[in-house]
Structures are given as C-alpha cells and as structure tokens.
Amino acid sequence: MLDLRPMRVTGSFCLFLVICISIFKNVSGGIVINDEADKYSEYFKYQAQADISEDDPNYWQRVGLNELKYKLNKPLIKGEAKNVILFMGDGMSLTTITSSRIYKGQSKDRLKTEARGEQAHLAFENFPFTGLAKTYCVDQQTADSACSATAYLTGVKTNLGTIGVSSKITRKNCEGMKNPEYFTTSILKWAQDFGKLTGIITTTRVTHASPAGTYAHTTERDWECDADIKKDPNRLGQGCKDIATQLVKDEPGRRIRVIFGGGRNKFLPESSKDDEGYPGQRTDGVDLIKEWLLDKTNKTRKAKYIHTRGQLMDLDPNNTDYVLGLFSSDNFNYNLEKPDTQPTLAEMTRAAINILSQEKKGYFLFIEGGLIDIAHHNNTAAFALDETVEMSKAVEVAVNMTREKDTLIVVTADHAHTMTMSGYSRRNHNILGNSDQKDQNGQSYPTLSYANGPGARAPVINESTGQCQLTNPTTEEEFGNATYHYPALVPLVDETHGGDDVMVFARGPWSHLFTGSYEQNFIPIAMGFASRVGPNSKAATESSGWSMHQQSVPVITLTVMISVMYNWLH
C-alpha cells in the first residue's frame, strides 16, 4: 500500500512555513524593505496613465490610486538608524517648495521621464512621511537661523541670535557664554559620543549660523572670527571664543571628520591672502587652517585641506580620515553664477558620504542649502528657486547612496520667508514671469512677490482713476535676468524672514515619527531616538515602542512554532 505519510508531512510543513512567514511579516510591521520599490518617482505616479487625458476623470482617479498603493505598501521601519542625514534648506518656505517644483518642471534640463510644470517633484517630496515644525524663538515670533539651529540640532529653543546656549543667557553676553552650564549639545556631538563619524556641508560660510549650530556655543551669531567680536560695541565682557576657533580647537568641532563650505576669510589672518587672493579677517595673527592640519597630523591622522572642486573630485575616501574643504573666501556663489572651482552641493554630498560610510557604527551628516535664504533676502526669487532645486539634487544623491532600512534622511527648513505666489495663471505658465491676470489698472504683475525687501517700488496715483498703480511694470525681458528683484510691498534693505511653520520630510527608520505638527526642537529628539544617541537615548530605546521589542514578538513566535512542528513531525 502507498505510504502517504511523507506527502502529508511535506504538505503540512509547507503550509506551516506559509503561516510562519505571514505571521512574521504582519507582526513585525513589515521589516523586509524593498529598496527598488522605494525608487518611486513622478514618472511612475503620473506617466503610468499617459494613455488618457487629464480631462478624463479616470486620469485623476489613477493618480490617486497610485498614491494610495504607494502608501499602503510602505512599511513602518522600526530598526535602528545607523546613519542620519539632516538636510536643511535655509529659508525654504512652503511657497519656495511649491514654486521650485514648478521651476524644476519648466527647466530645459528636465529629463523626459520627469513630470512637467506643476506635476514635477523635488526629490524629498516623494518621502513617505511629512510634518510641520513651529519655528518661533523663546523671545521672538519670527525666528532667525541661530535660534532655529539650536532648536533643530540640540533640542532646545533659545533666544534670537544665539547658538548652542539656553535662553537663560542674553544675546551678546560674552561673560555668560564662558559658563558650560548654559551650553546645549547638538545631535552631532551625541553621534560622536556614540562612536559615529560626523560631517557638515554648507553653501554658506562654515561658521555661519546654521552649520555653527552643530558645534558652537555663542551668544552672538555674528562673532564668526575674533575681529567680529572686537568691533562689536554692544558685547558684554571680554575673552569670548569666536565661532571659527571653536570649530578648530574645541569639542565637538575638532572631531568633525568632513567640513565642506565657504568662509576661508574667517580662518586666516588679515596679513595673509587665501588661495584666490582674498585677505583674511583675523586680527589675532592665527592661521586656523594650519592649526587644524597640525592638530590632525599630530594624531597621525590622514588629514587634507582642499579648496577647489578638482581637489574634491580627486579625493580618495580610503585615504582620508579628516578633510577640511573651504571652497570660497566667503559664501559660495549662486549655482547660476558659480565658477568651476566651486563644487555643487550634490558633489559635496557624494564625497562626504563616501568618507563617512566607512565607519561600521554609522554617521551623522548635516547638509545645508544656505543660499536659498540669501537670495530671498535680496528678493531675487530666481536664485532662490534654483538653489532649492540644487538641494533637491543633493537629496537625490543621498537617497541613491544609502539604504532606507538603516539610514534616516530628514529634510526641513529653519524658517520661512515672505515670498508669495499669486494670480490665476494658466497651467505651465512661466513661474518666474508675469501672471496672466492684470491689476486694476490693466498692468501686468509677477506671479511671485514679497511682503518686504529691496524690490519695493514707490506707487503713484493714476490721475484719471484716482487709484494706486505700480511704477515701471515688469517686462518679460527683465525676468530673463536672475538678478531681478521681485516686487515687494514694504521697502527694506533686506527682506525679512517669515514666521510660518516649515515642512519636514522624512524617510528611513522611525521616519513616521515626523508626522503631524510639532515644535521645531522635536526634530533632534526624534533623530536621536531613531539612531539611539543622545542624553535620552537609553530610556527611549528601552521603551515599549522600540523595534527590538517589536521584533522579539515574531522571533519568539517562530521559535515556539518550529519547536512544536519539529516534535509533531518526529
């Protein structure tokens, strides 16, 4: 007689495996990550229904269904974030994001696989989780880059103009900033203390307020070198350390492995000239670039100082422990005006990740698109939009070089600006041009404008109507020049920041924590939790929400079931 027991056993075991896999997948919250599936683009989202017109309701139904499928298939990742990358678009308001998206979609450099105009996407807009951060300072409704950097890097809100210190100490208090009791520590230092490598990248000076938030403690953001302190008549006390000195000589600055940006003049004495022939600004006679190199070589480290794009491209990550790259005497030039000697933000991002990713414990990397803010202050919207797209390219590089399952990437802004997008222009209308709509006098006006700034124009009264009208309406020819100052209402030398909340985009481990509306200082707290670093990391990771607890459930379940099945089969 045919013995059916082996077939019964085999069939039972196969059924058992199917059940186990199903249980493991559901209980663990979908631990398995498909990196290829995450390469979700606007091409998939919009071109998938290219066979029908937007006039067909089914077109938009498909767009919505594709979005729904993406979200339903996106698992929550609750493993440890080995790496954390924080992108910060300085002054990247929601209006900046919207208009930059359209600008990208209207660009001549747009790929054929990318959506056009309003349907385009910046790289970080495809991140699965988004939130809103409240940016006010302890003492001000509208934030600057100093108090906001302290919030999103150290987890503590503080006063306007101060960096890495609590609000207990007032601005320009030189004596008070000598007391470590007032210091707040950044997530960059938390990462270093855990044994991770760290890096900072910016298109501004590396001593500017935003990058300084990773390493400095100062009551005045403008004290970037010793000369800045000496010439400040409102400082209280003597003997303060300038920001550049803190970067080179103090913790955690001296332990930062990758430093890319501008601002050579803050590191060199006024008696010397930099690599481009520009004089330094330091009055103490100290060459901090040489001091930095000496500090690293004394520790038998492989340290390099570079100052050109060519040197960056030739950098060997396997032969580099520390690198200081100062590619400009001051801030970088705008991308649209950049000389060949200055690298792009994307190129610096790639070089930094290549170096930092060699550490098994992981890394923390801060990357700032700093010229967005400077362009907005000048009402030069074209530059601001282009710089936002440049940061998007850097984000895309980071996404392609990392794995979502072990790298948390967060993209946000420090504060908003006063630029607005108005009018009722037709689809795909030039975002940098005049609106299709005319004003009450029949004159054209730009789609983009500012509440205040240098672009303000004195209005005149139309004698025939008695109504206020613009002088010298903008022509399309003027929009062809990126230096054009877009119209503003209130005349100011520099346009101000906006007090709006800013967007937060996140992907990777624990990125779902960044949904909702929250205080800006929550950002480093959540990043620290995800990567198990920081003063509260131990308590946080031992909570019931941490993935080790979550993953232990399916593991124990599988172990018990395998044991039972083994005994039954035998």
Summary of the structure (lengths in Angstrom):
residues: 570
radius of gyration: 26.8
end to end distance: 21.8
largest distance: 111.6
contacts: 2012
relative contact order: 0.16
helix: 38%
strand: 18%
